């Protein structure tokens, strides 16, 4: 047990250093982009704003000529205090409030589709590996690999056009209907589910194959090992062998994959959110980059970084739990 | 396999049931659904003074109102909160007469005090003074309840536009605000036709009409509805499905895509704004500094083709003066004596280039005197497909006269940074806009904004200054006499045509679509009382008060 704690603490130390490195890159990389935010806002008016406006804009956003290193220290300091600054594109809204509302929608949409896709894919992988060369095994892997090979944005747009526009089965965008009031009430929840259905389906459809195939392949290797043969010889039921003996070991690499995917959920739903006008993080990131909104960009990258690190740490704990070898 | 199909169909069938429920639609629609800003979720900000332009449309001209509205279709100022104005003391003092009987939406009376307060709050917080009014103003006071006096520290008549179109805020509300720069004004009190926030959610907000509006019987409609649309594709889909009543979006091949779906109700109107999109020529480039080369490039361009291929024929080839459409009234009467270098004449272009010493070899390429290929880059913002196509046509045209021109695209931030630093040769871009061509010509020829290469120039990207024009600008700024103003504009126009500091490419149009199924009395080519586009505040106020339920 002491050993496990040690392992977790060591991992935590590693994550801490990783977080610091990410925060530092997070600060410097946006500043290497050409142009400055005031100039971009000015240019957005396409000649309708007079050049005299530039000074007013620079003053508003508090854009300083302070050396980068000084700015870097005050940036680290305010992050430690939980202050991510004020957005430029959505001036004068604080970055934290903008991110928090978008974050919820992304976690809802991408998180759910990831969990569904992961569970369904892993389960299907287990089943088709158990009944390998069955009908399901010869059909599903190539079919899903075929779908997964389409460019995602194309698949999503076709789905939106056919099911949303032509057939009107699904809404054309947004996270909930305009006739419901956000809050904890049944119509709102139903509407949110209905609006998430098509984007979630497209996301599940393209990612399902990956989970299924990796689970199937490891499962097949596991099924060939001696301890499975021994379990069969002992006369254990096939269900028990399939789930408790084989799948439990085969799922470990998939868990690591899940941890990584959980992090990418926060940024990776970008295309989905743009195509389905879904008000999440991904679209916000695009806006922030377009407007050179440094504070918002930093805030978003930070949430993504922290989410990846946190997810990986949780996976570390899970693996500790599932795999006794790490506990020795 | 069967299991999978069923597991998919189950939620599907449920969803279809839900979907049908939403389908009941009547012929009446209470709220006018508008698209003006591309957003994915709304942020509650109704600060009309915010310099970042981050307030929701129509805060500055809908919730709040200006003193006068410049109508770009007629070229006249429409009296609004202000009724009349007068220049005094050799244009050092401007007096404006305010309308009586105007009330704020909370019932308090509006007066000249509010106007003076609005300008003085900008004086105190310079970040709010985006039009640098206090660069020429000395003092703004309310002489009486209805008269505001603007005193100038230097005579600057063109400043009238910034003063007249300033949105006015209520003194009794704003004098309690400590930091108006960061104030998001969540519950606005304005004089405009729509002031009541009925609902504000991240995806949809609704703006109801002002119970105390000073124009009796107006606005005709009860409320405005703003769903979020993050992209042009979403706007197009919403327009097609009839979920959007008024939009200001660029839609390619609009007759086929939009109008043909419902020819009776699906309308658009893309009037010329009077302004021009330019092919900017960096005059600090050693080759482009030669006016013969600039004019040769201009002669070589087949603008008809650029407009057809690049702009879906939505606009027309540029006029050599750089102004067109509703601004054509400023065209000089002596234009027929001036050189018309925006006509398509490759022969003339070849002649000018030969004369400038750029000789063609047997393959048809031209070379500089020191043996280099005559080549330029045309820089465009990546993703701005209409301009990219236009640039490709220009590139083809230039090839025909022996000039190699490559189209290069940059991300917006990188593009604007290159333009401002003068780090380009040719580029498609906009130019300064104003109520007279003065703003354009000042941006084109004034040494005031001239910066050396590498320094940031907010305007005059092509880096051209002309002393004889500078003195004309000074004269223009001193006079409020209509005839004198016209004479100066003519002179500036002839200077522009003589020196060709940058090349007008095509006229600018404003994008606007409307659906007349539920609402009527939108501006149109037959009824041009204002431009239809919501993108030109404060002119959009004229539309807001005139649109009616069908």
Interface residues (C-beta under 8 A of the other chain):
Chain A: X33 X34 X35 X36 X39 X40 X41 X42 X43 X44 X45 X46 X47 X48 X49 X50 X51 X52 X53 X54 X55 X56 X57 X59 X60 X61 X86 X88 X89 X90 X91 X92 X93 X98 X101 X102 X135 X136 X139 X140 X165 X168 X169 X170 X171 X172 X173 X174 X175 X176 X177 X178 X179 X181 X182 X190 X194 X197 X201 X273 X274 X277 X278 X279 X283 X284 X287 X290 X292
Chain B: X1 X8 X11 X12 X15 X16 X18 X19 X22 X23 X40 X41 X43 X45 X50 X51 X52 X53 X54 X126 X127 X128 X129 X130 X131 X132 X135 X162 X181 X182 X183 X184 X201 X202 X203 X204 X225 X227 X228 X229 X230 X231 X234 X237 X238 X240 X241 X275 X412 X413 X414 X416 X417 X418 X420 X430 X431 X432 X433 X439 X443 X449 X456 X458 X459
